[in-house]
């Protein structure tokens, strides 16, 4: 197959690039798409781009020669689970109805598979069917080391509605983080474009100029909830865009990197007596329910962050769990 150039039509406007690509090439895996974007083989209007970027009508997408679909993987990578694993996963369900499933993803569990990732949530979803004919579908992702609220769709209808909500930013995402230092000012908005870069520690994201190659708009609102002097702070973070490693890169950019985040310059956790883990948690998600009304879900802090909160004297209210209100 030769290089293709596809123009985005009106029915595909504001679609995520990875979904746009799978519409034309259903055999492409998410990992393959991300790799093609990372290596610059897929380009949008001639520029390097992330798989999560939304395309606009009239833009041109360059697609390199692709393998024959007949040689592409046909089977989903299933993670072997015993009774204990299944019980642990079921215990993490925060909300369930006929359309939506919400879980509290543990820190350290990847959302999807990839190079060197044998254990991931996507491979465990057969354990979360609850008698339905379809297995749940991922509609968004959390970094492997980030814990907290993760939404799954239980059918195609819900998947379409939830994907549109994420695409349209028609939701409120709230994260909690322990950062090193005290931000100045104590609250505000971080509006710094980001771009993917390589390195000895793997691909990362860094702030760049607005006209830099591969730059994508990234905006985060933050608020300091509490602090332990000028040494550590508890931040509430609300990403208004959904870029890879956005919160981690933005916190580092304002000189308050997230505790335990070695790739972004903060690996003092162990030396300070804290767990050497990323102290970032998806605390709350508020979004339109596919059948109407609003769904709000909160997840408790993971054990390593609870320990850090206790050590630093931070006091968090218990998570409110799930609450659906409005018409349905």
C-alpha positions as CSV (number, residue, x, y, z in Angstrom):
1,X,0.0,0.0,0.0
2,X,1.3,3.5,-0.8
3,X,1.1,6.7,1.2
4,X,-2.4,8.0,1.6
5,X,-3.7,11.6,2.1
6,X,-7.2,11.8,3.4
7,X,-9.1,15.0,3.8
8,X,-11.3,15.4,6.8
9,X,-15.0,15.6,5.8
10,X,-17.8,17.5,7.6
11,X,-19.1,14.3,9.3
12,X,-15.6,13.7,10.8
13,X,-15.0,17.2,12.1
14,X,-13.8,17.4,15.8
15,X,-13.2,13.6,15.8
16,X,-10.1,12.4,17.7
17,X,-7.4,11.5,15.2
18,X,-7.1,7.9,16.5
19,X,-10.9,7.3,15.9
20,X,-10.6,9.0,12.5
21,X,-7.8,6.6,11.6
22,X,-9.6,3.5,12.9
23,X,-12.7,4.5,10.8
24,X,-10.5,4.2,7.7
25,X,-8.3,1.4,8.9
26,X,-10.2,-0.7,11.5
27,X,-7.3,-3.1,12.0
28,X,-5.0,-0.5,13.4
29,X,-4.4,-0.9,17.2
30,X,-4.1,2.0,19.5
31,X,-0.5,1.2,20.2
32,X,0.2,1.1,16.5
33,X,-1.5,4.5,16.0
34,X,0.5,6.1,18.8
35,X,3.8,4.8,17.5
36,X,3.0,6.1,14.0
37,X,2.2,9.5,15.4
38,X,5.2,9.5,17.7
39,X,7.6,8.7,14.8
40,X,6.0,11.3,12.6
41,X,4.7,8.8,10.0
42,X,1.2,10.1,10.5
43,X,0.9,13.9,10.0
44,X,-1.9,16.4,10.1
45,X,-1.5,19.2,7.6
46,X,2.2,18.1,7.3
47,X,2.9,18.5,11.0
48,X,3.6,15.9,13.7
49,X,0.6,15.3,15.9
50,X,-0.6,13.3,18.9
51,X,-3.3,10.6,18.5
52,X,-5.6,12.4,20.9
53,X,-5.8,15.6,18.9
54,X,-9.1,16.5,17.3
55,X,-9.2,16.9,13.5
56,X,-11.1,19.7,11.7
57,X,-13.0,19.8,8.5
58,X,-10.7,20.3,5.5
59,X,-7.5,19.2,7.2
60,X,-5.3,16.6,5.5
61,X,-4.1,13.4,7.3
62,X,-1.1,11.7,5.9
63,X,-1.1,7.9,6.4
64,X,2.0,5.9,5.6
65,X,2.0,2.5,3.9
66,X,0.4,0.1,6.3
67,X,0.6,-3.7,6.8
68,X,-1.9,-5.9,5.1
69,X,-4.9,-6.3,7.4
70,X,-4.7,-10.0,7.0
71,X,-1.4,-9.9,9.0
72,X,-2.7,-7.6,11.7
73,X,-3.5,-9.1,15.2
74,X,-7.0,-10.3,15.3
75,X,-7.4,-11.3,18.9
76,X,-7.6,-9.0,21.9
77,X,-4.8,-9.5,24.4
78,X,-6.6,-11.1,27.4
79,X,-5.0,-11.0,30.9
80,X,-5.1,-14.2,32.8
81,X,-7.0,-13.7,36.1
82,X,-7.7,-16.0,39.0
83,X,-10.5,-15.8,41.5
84,X,-8.6,-13.3,43.7
85,X,-7.8,-11.0,40.8
86,X,-11.5,-11.0,39.7
87,X,-12.7,-10.3,43.3
88,X,-10.3,-7.4,43.6
89,X,-11.4,-5.9,40.3
90,X,-15.1,-6.2,41.1
91,X,-14.5,-4.5,44.5
92,X,-13.3,-1.4,42.6
93,X,-16.6,-0.9,40.8
94,X,-17.9,2.5,42.0
95,X,-21.1,2.7,39.8
96,X,-23.0,0.4,37.4
97,X,-26.2,0.7,35.4
98,X,-27.2,-0.7,32.0
99,X,-25.0,1.8,30.1
100,X,-22.2,2.9,32.3
101,X,-19.6,1.3,34.5
102,X,-17.2,3.3,36.7
103,X,-14.2,1.9,38.4
104,X,-11.5,3.1,40.8
105,X,-8.4,2.3,38.8
106,X,-5.4,1.3,41.0
107,X,-2.1,3.1,40.6
108,X,0.3,0.9,38.6
109,X,-2.2,-0.7,36.4
110,X,-2.0,0.3,32.7
111,X,-5.3,1.2,31.0
112,X,-4.2,-0.5,27.7
113,X,-1.5,-2.8,26.6
114,X,1.6,-1.9,24.7
115,X,5.3,-2.7,24.4
116,X,6.4,-4.4,27.6
117,X,2.9,-4.2,29.2
118,X,1.5,-7.6,29.9
119,X,-1.0,-6.7,32.6
120,X,-3.6,-4.0,31.7
121,X,-7.2,-3.1,32.4
122,X,-8.3,-3.6,28.8
123,X,-7.3,-7.2,29.0
124,X,-9.4,-7.7,32.2
125,X,-12.7,-6.4,31.0
126,X,-14.3,-9.8,30.4
127,X,-14.6,-9.9,34.2
128,X,-16.8,-6.8,34.2
129,X,-19.6,-7.9,31.9
130,X,-22.1,-8.6,34.7
131,X,-24.1,-10.9,32.4
132,X,-24.2,-8.4,29.5
133,X,-23.6,-9.7,26.0
134,X,-21.0,-7.0,25.3
135,X,-17.7,-6.5,27.2
136,X,-17.3,-2.9,28.5
137,X,-15.4,-0.4,26.3
138,X,-12.8,2.1,27.3
139,X,-13.8,5.7,26.4
140,X,-10.9,7.4,28.0
141,X,-7.6,6.6,29.7
142,X,-5.5,7.3,32.8
143,X,-1.7,7.0,33.0
144,X,-0.5,3.7,34.4
145,X,0.7,5.4,37.6
146,X,-2.4,7.6,38.1
147,X,-5.2,6.2,40.2
148,X,-8.9,7.0,40.4
149,X,-12.1,7.4,38.5
150,X,-12.3,5.7,35.1
151,X,-15.5,5.5,33.0
152,X,-16.4,2.5,30.8
153,X,-19.3,2.1,28.3
154,X,-21.3,-1.0,28.5
155,X,-22.7,-0.8,24.9
156,X,-22.2,0.9,21.6
157,X,-24.8,3.6,22.3
158,X,-23.2,4.6,25.6
159,X,-19.7,4.5,24.0
160,X,-20.8,7.0,21.3
161,X,-22.4,9.4,23.9
162,X,-19.6,9.2,26.3
163,X,-16.9,9.7,23.6
164,X,-18.8,12.8,22.4
165,X,-18.9,14.1,26.0
166,X,-15.1,13.7,26.3
167,X,-14.6,15.2,22.8
168,X,-16.8,18.2,23.5
169,X,-15.2,18.8,27.0
170,X,-18.7,18.6,28.3
171,X,-17.6,17.4,31.7
172,X,-15.6,18.3,34.8
173,X,-12.5,16.4,35.6
174,X,-10.8,16.9,39.0
175,X,-7.5,15.5,40.1
176,X,-5.6,15.7,43.4
177,X,-1.9,15.8,43.5
178,X,0.9,16.3,46.1
179,X,3.5,18.5,44.6
180,X,7.0,19.5,45.8
181,X,7.1,23.2,46.6
182,X,4.4,25.9,46.8
183,X,3.0,27.3,43.6
184,X,3.1,31.1,43.0
185,X,0.4,32.2,42.7
186,X,-1.5,29.8,44.9
187,X,-4.2,29.3,42.2
188,X,-4.6,30.1,38.5
189,X,-4.5,28.8,35.0
190,X,-1.6,27.1,33.2
191,X,-1.9,27.7,29.4
192,X,1.2,26.1,27.9
193,X,1.2,24.2,24.6
194,X,2.8,20.7,24.9
195,X,4.7,18.4,22.5
196,X,5.9,14.9,22.7
197,X,9.6,14.2,23.0
198,X,11.8,11.2,23.2
199,X,14.5,10.5,25.8
200,X,16.4,7.9,27.8
201,X,13.4,7.5,30.1
202,X,11.0,7.1,27.2
203,X,8.6,9.4,25.5
204,X,7.6,12.5,27.6
205,X,5.7,15.7,27.1
206,X,7.2,19.2,27.4
207,X,6.0,22.8,27.1
208,X,6.9,24.4,23.8
209,X,6.2,27.6,21.9
210,X,2.8,27.9,20.2
211,X,4.4,27.6,16.7
212,X,6.7,24.7,17.6
213,X,6.5,21.5,15.6
214,X,4.0,19.1,17.2
215,X,2.7,21.8,19.6
216,X,-0.9,21.2,20.9
217,X,-3.0,23.5,23.1
218,X,-3.0,22.5,26.7
219,X,-4.8,24.3,29.6
220,X,-5.0,23.4,33.3
221,X,-6.7,25.2,36.1
222,X,-5.2,24.6,39.6
223,X,-5.9,25.5,43.2
224,X,-3.8,25.0,46.3
225,X,-6.0,23.3,48.9
226,X,-3.4,22.9,51.7
227,X,0.4,23.1,52.1
228,X,3.1,21.9,54.5
229,X,5.2,25.1,54.6
230,X,6.8,25.7,51.3
231,X,8.0,22.1,51.0
232,X,4.9,20.3,49.8
233,X,1.4,21.3,48.6
234,X,-1.9,19.6,47.9
235,X,-3.2,20.8,44.6
236,X,-6.6,20.4,42.9
237,X,-6.1,20.2,39.2
238,X,-8.7,20.6,36.5
239,X,-7.5,19.9,32.9
240,X,-9.5,21.8,30.3
241,X,-7.8,19.8,27.5
242,X,-6.8,16.2,27.5
243,X,-3.1,15.9,26.5
244,X,-0.8,13.1,27.3
245,X,0.9,13.7,30.7
246,X,-0.6,17.2,30.7
247,X,-0.9,17.6,34.5
248,X,2.6,16.2,35.1
249,X,4.2,18.5,32.5
250,X,2.2,21.5,33.7
251,X,3.0,21.0,37.4
252,X,6.7,20.6,36.5
253,X,6.5,23.8,34.3
254,X,5.4,26.0,37.3
255,X,8.2,24.5,39.4
256,X,6.0,22.3,41.6
257,X,6.5,18.8,40.1
258,X,4.3,16.0,41.3
259,X,5.8,14.0,44.2
260,X,7.4,10.7,42.9
261,X,7.3,11.7,39.2
262,X,10.9,10.8,38.2
263,X,10.4,11.4,34.4
264,X,9.4,15.0,35.2
265,X,12.2,15.7,37.6
266,X,10.8,14.7,41.0
267,X,12.2,11.5,42.4
268,X,12.7,12.5,46.1
269,X,9.7,10.6,47.4
270,X,11.7,7.6,48.8
271,X,14.3,9.9,50.4
272,X,11.6,12.0,52.0
273,X,10.0,8.9,53.5
274,X,7.1,8.6,51.0
275,X,6.3,5.7,48.7
276,X,8.2,6.0,45.4
277,X,5.0,6.3,43.4
278,X,3.3,9.1,41.5
279,X,1.1,11.1,43.9
280,X,-1.6,11.9,41.3
281,X,-5.2,10.8,41.7
282,X,-8.3,11.2,39.5
283,X,-10.6,12.3,42.3
284,X,-13.9,13.3,40.6
285,X,-15.6,13.1,37.2
286,X,-18.9,14.8,36.5
287,X,-20.4,14.2,33.1
288,X,-23.7,13.9,31.2
289,X,-25.2,10.4,31.5
290,X,-25.9,8.8,28.1
291,X,-29.6,8.5,28.9
292,X,-29.9,12.0,30.4
293,X,-29.1,13.7,33.7
294,X,-25.7,14.0,35.2
295,X,-23.4,11.4,36.8
296,X,-20.9,12.5,39.4
297,X,-18.4,9.9,40.8
298,X,-15.6,10.3,43.4
299,X,-12.9,7.8,44.3
300,X,-11.0,7.5,47.6
301,X,-7.3,8.3,47.7
302,X,-5.0,5.3,47.0
303,X,-3.1,3.9,50.0
304,X,0.2,5.6,49.2
305,X,-1.4,9.0,49.0
306,X,-3.4,8.4,52.1
307,X,-0.1,7.7,53.9
308,X,1.4,10.9,52.5
309,X,-1.6,13.0,53.5
310,X,-1.4,11.7,57.0
311,X,2.3,12.4,57.2
312,X,1.9,16.0,55.9
313,X,-1.2,16.8,58.0
314,X,-3.6,17.1,55.1
315,X,-7.2,16.1,55.8
316,X,-9.5,15.0,53.0
317,X,-13.2,14.5,53.2
318,X,-14.4,10.9,52.4
319,X,-15.2,10.4,48.7
320,X,-18.9,10.8,48.0
321,X,-19.1,7.8,45.7
322,X,-21.5,7.9,42.8
323,X,-24.5,10.2,42.4
324,X,-26.8,10.4,39.4
325,X,-29.4,13.1,39.2
326,X,-31.7,14.7,36.6
327,X,-33.9,13.0,34.0
328,X,-33.1,9.5,32.6
